[in-house]
Amino acid sequence: MPVKTGKRKPHKGLESAVATMTQKREALLSPLAAISADAIRRHNRKTEDIRTPYSRDADRIIHTRAYTRYIDKTQVFYLVENDHITHRVIHVQLVSKIARTIGRCLRLNEDLIEAIALGHDIGHTPYGHFGETCLSELCERHCIGKFFHNVQSVRFLDQIEDCDLTMQVLDGILCHNGEADDVKIVPEPCPGWAEFDKKVQDATDGKRPKSSMTLEGCVVKFADTIAYIGRDLQDAREVGLIADDTKIPAVCREVLGENNREIINTLIFDLLENSDTEEEGCISYSRTVEEALISLRSFSRQQIYDNPALCSEREKVRAMYATLFHTCLEDLEQERQNARISLDFLKSGYVSPSYLESATPAELVRDFIAGMTDRYFARRFEECVIPRRIEGRF
């Protein structure tokens, strides 16, 4: 019997049945929720699929090389050997879970929320936020503007790997960060790709991104903070950066709670009680909770993020970034075909040809380094500074 080959066609009528089911399910959502019919793609490449557009985006993100590298990217505590602290991949899962819980209660689109959450930190550099600072300094020195991980996340998904994601997902990723003390966020429409590209350019130029175009994107922004603010305290105690009996400010204990579980619970319930997804269309904390959250952020900045014990190796990390950036740029200028940036990035097969044609050498180096895991970054630095040993003979 001959073996059937070629692309398998979906069962006749299945796509139509699933589409009908999706419409019925989305009819139960809030009237202000994003629905599948609103999804906008830049290229709109046709595909036979039974998934919703936003569910398809979530799957496309998971299958990227950039997503795979979450596994060894630092969240806060870089250069700390401890298997029980949060890495970027855990943080992303926490954001997704928290945001989907909030979205379900507010009758928002969980598929869209999941996709935004999964992709929101893909642009993060090795060694966390300090690595972002180091790379940004180098980018400015080479006249390609500042570096922002939210813009880089969009760059990885929209240009470098060209996933053809919906605007709603890319917009939520772009707008997820920014530690402004927002009590309430109201979505701001984005009519088309020209407006979105301007929004990206404004963020690249250092302007704070406007609110997300969807309530789902606003939820992910709040969920990002909910996922890390108490967890960072938990991790800081785990590694002994702060003592187990160290008390957070009294207002934080009284309003939010004393541990990660209590803080997450308080923030989620307050958000649910103060948001309006039926008429006004906003995601909001109460003023009391927001003030306590501001106080907790300030405490964490002093006791954790700027703690001398955590910052003691920063100048070495800055020097590593400078060395690696210079080496990679020189490899491109000298057209060294066996250089790591060539073999592991430019010729890897997953990078979009249109991106390669348009990016400058400094931009290529920026994107190569931004995509590195902490371990890969350290290995490449060692190759730059430690002489290669020859075993036996050349």
N, C-alpha and C positions, 0 to 999 in steps of 0.2 A: 504493500500500500504506500503510495507516495506521501512524503511528509509535507505538510502545509508550511509555507514560509511567508515571510512578509509581516506587515503590521496588522495586528489583530483588530478587527472592527468591533466597536461596542455593540452590545445586544440591541436589536432593533427596538426602538421606543424607550429604551432605558434612560437616555439622556433627558427626554421629554418628561418622563415620570419623575425623575429626580428634580428637574427644574420646577415642576409643579409643587413637589413636596417642599422645596426650598422657599418658594413664594409663600406657601401656607405658614411655614415656620417663621419667616421674617415678618409676616403680617402681625404676629404676636409681639414684635419688638416695639419699643417706644417709637412714636411718630418722628422723633428727631434722630433716631439711630441711622447709621449708614447701612444701606442694603446692597445686595449684589448688583442690582440694575444700575447703581450709581458708579460702579467701579470703572476707572479710566486707566487705560494702558497707553504708554508712549508709542509702542509699535503695533500692539494688538495682533500679534502673531496667532493665527488660528490654531486651535488644538481641540481635539475631541476629549471631553473630560466630564466627569460627573461631580467634581468638586466645585464649591463656590469659588469665585475669583480670589477671595481673601484666604481661603483655605489652601488654594493652589499656591499663593504667595508664600504662606508659611512653609509649605513643603519645599518650594524653590530655595528659600533661605536656608533651611536645614541641609540641603544638598550642596551648598556652596563650600568651597575650600575655606573661605573666611570663617564660616560658622564652625567648621571642624577645629579651627585653631583657638576657639574659646577655651578648650580643655586645659591649656597651659598658659593662661593669661592671668596676671595678678588682679585682684580686686582692690585691696588696700595694702596688705602686708607682704610686700615684695621682699625677697631675700630671707624669708622666714621658713624654715623647714618644719612644717607641722601639717599633718594630713587632715586636720579637723577644722581648718579655717576656710573661709569662703574664697573660692576662685571665681573668675568671671562667669564660667559656665553655670555654677550654682546660682549666682546672682540673677542671671538671665531667667533661669527656671523659676526662681522666686517671684520675680517681677511678673512673669507670665501667669503664674498661679494666682497671685494677689489681684492682678488686673482683671483676670477672667472672673474671679469671684465677685468683684465690684460690678463688673459689667453685667453679669447674670442678674444680680439684684436690681440693677437699674434698667434692665431690659435693653441692653445694648448688644452690638454684634460681636460675639466672642471670637469668631474667626478673624475678624479684623484686629481685634485686641491682641490675639495670640501672635499674629504675623508681625505687628509692630514691636511687641515685647521681645520676640526672638531675635529680631534684627537690630534692636536699638543700640547695642554696644559693640557691634562688629568692628567699628573703627577704632577701638581702644588700642593703645600702644603697649609694648612691653613695659613692665614696672609701673603700671597704673597711671594715675593722674600726673605723677611727677615725670614719667616718661613723656606724657603729652606736652608738658612744659618744655622739656629738653628738645623735643622734635620741633616744636613751634619756634623756638629760638633759632634753630638751624634753618628752618624754612624762611624766616624773615631775613636772615643773613644772606640767603641765596635768592632773595627777591621773588619768592612765590607766595607771599602772604603768611598769615598765622595758620597754625594747625588747630583744628577743632574736631574732636572725635565724632560728634554728631554729623558733621559735614562729611567726614571720612567714611562713616557708615553708609551714607547715601552714595558716595563715590564708589565704594566697593560693590554695592548691589546694583547700581544704575549704570555705571560705566565700565569698571574693571572686569567684573564677571557678567555684566549685561543680562540681568535676570528678567528684565521687562516686567517689573513689579507695578502694581497699581499706584497711582498718585497718592491715594489715601494712605497706603502703607508707608511709602517713602516720606510723605509729609509728616506722619506721626513719628517716624524715626528722627527726622530733622529737628522736630520741635520738642523732643523728649527731655532735653537737658536744660540747665540754667538754674542756678540755685537762688533765684529771686524769691522773695517772700510772698508768693502768690496765695492769697486766701481763696480767690475764686478765679477760674479760667472759663472764658466763653469762646467757643470755636470761631475762627475767622475764615470765611470762604476763600477758596483758591480756584478761580474760574477755569484755568487751563494750564497747559504745560509751560507757556511763556511766563505766566505769573509764578509758577512753581520754580522755574529755573532762576528767576530774579530773586525769589525767596532764598534759594540756595546760595546765590552770589552774595546777597546781603549778609548771610550768616558767615560766608567765607571771608568777607571784609570786616568781620568782627561785630556786626550788629546783632543784637539779641533777636533770635527768631520770634516771629509772631506766634500767636496761639495756633495749635493744630486746627486743621479744617474740619475735624470730626470730634465728637464727644469721646469716641473711643481713643483717639490720640491723647486727649486731655487726661483720660483715666490712666493711661500708661505713664504719663509724666508724674502723676501723683503716686502711682504704684512704685515707681523707681525709688522714690524717697522712702516710702513705707518699707520696701524690701531691704534697704541698707542701713537705715538710721539706728534701729535696735540691734541688727545683726552685727554691725561694726563694734558696738559695745560688747556684745557676746564674744566676738573674736579677740578683742583687745584684752579681755579677761583671760581667754584661753591661752594666749601667748605671754601673759604676764606683763603686758604693757601698762595696764592699770590693775590695781589690786582688786581681788574679789569683793572686798568690803567698801570699795570706793563708791561714794554716793553721787548720783547725778543731781543736778540742782533741784531744790525742793519743789519748785513749780512744775518741773517735769515729772517728778514722782507723783505729785498730787493729781495732775491732770492726765498724764499719759500712762503712768505705771513705772515699774522699776526694772523690768526685764524685756527681752525681745518679744516674747509671746504677748505680754500685756500691752506693749507699745503698738504692735501690729493690730491687735484687737481694737484698741481705742481709736486708732487712726481710721481704720476701715469703717467702723460704726459711725464715727463723726462725719465721714465723707458721705455715707449713705443718707444720713439724716439731713444734711445741708445742701446736697446736690439736687438739681431739678432737670430731669431729662424728658419731661412731658410738655412743658410750656416755655419757660425762659431759656432752657438749654444751657446749663452751666454745671461745672464740677467744682465743689467748694467745701472747705473746712469752716468750722465756726471760728470766730476771732480768738476765743479762749484757747482752743487747741493749736491754732497757728502760732500764737505767741509762745506757747510752751514748746512747740517744735523749733521755733527760732532759737530759743534758749538752749535746747538740746543740741542743735547744730553748732552753736558757739562753743558749748562744752566739748563736743567731739573734736572740733577744730583745735582747741588748745591741748586737750588731753591725749588725742590719738593722732590726727593727721599731721600736726606740727610738733609732735613729741620728739625731743632730741634723740631718743633711742631709735625711733623709726627713721629719722632723717640723717643719721650719722654717715651713711654711705652715699649721700646724694651727689657729692662732687665727683665721686668715682663713676657713678652712673652717667652724669653729664659728660664726662670725658669719654666714656664708652660710646655714647651717641655720636659725639663729634668725630671720633676715630672711624666709626663704621660708616657714617654719612660720607666722610671724605673719601674713604676707600672705595665705596660703591660708585661714587661720582667719577672717581678716577678710572675705575674699571670701564665705565660707559664711554668716557672720553677717549680712552686708549683702545676701545672696541675689543676687549678681552672676552672672547667667546666662551672660555671655560670658567669665567668668574661666576660666583654664586648668584648674583643678581640676574645674570643671563640664563643660567641653567635652571634655577629654582623659581624664577619669576617670568622673565620675558619669553622664554621658550618652554614654559611649563604646559602649554596647551589649553589652559583655562582662562587666559587673559584675552579680552576682546581685541581684535585687530584694530578696530577704529580708535580704541583708547591708546594703543601702542603708537599709532600714527600721529596722534595729536599731542601726547604728553611730552613735556620737555625732560631732559636728563634729570634735573633736580626734582621734578615731580615724580618721575619713575622711582628715584631713590626714596623719596618721602613715602610713597605708597608701598614699596618693598619693605621698608623698616616698620611702618605702621602695622603691617600684617603679620609681623613676626610674633611668635610666642616668646615667653621669657627665656626658656631653655635654648631655643634656636638662636635668639639674639646673643646670648652669652657664648655659644659655640662659634658664631661668626666673628665675634670680637676676638676670641682666642686665636682664631686663624689669622687675624690681622696683626696681632702683636707677638705671638709666640712662634719662633722659627720652626719650620717643618723638619722633622727628623727623618733621615733616610736609613732604612733597615738593610744592612749588608751592602747592597750595590744600587747604583742609579738605574 
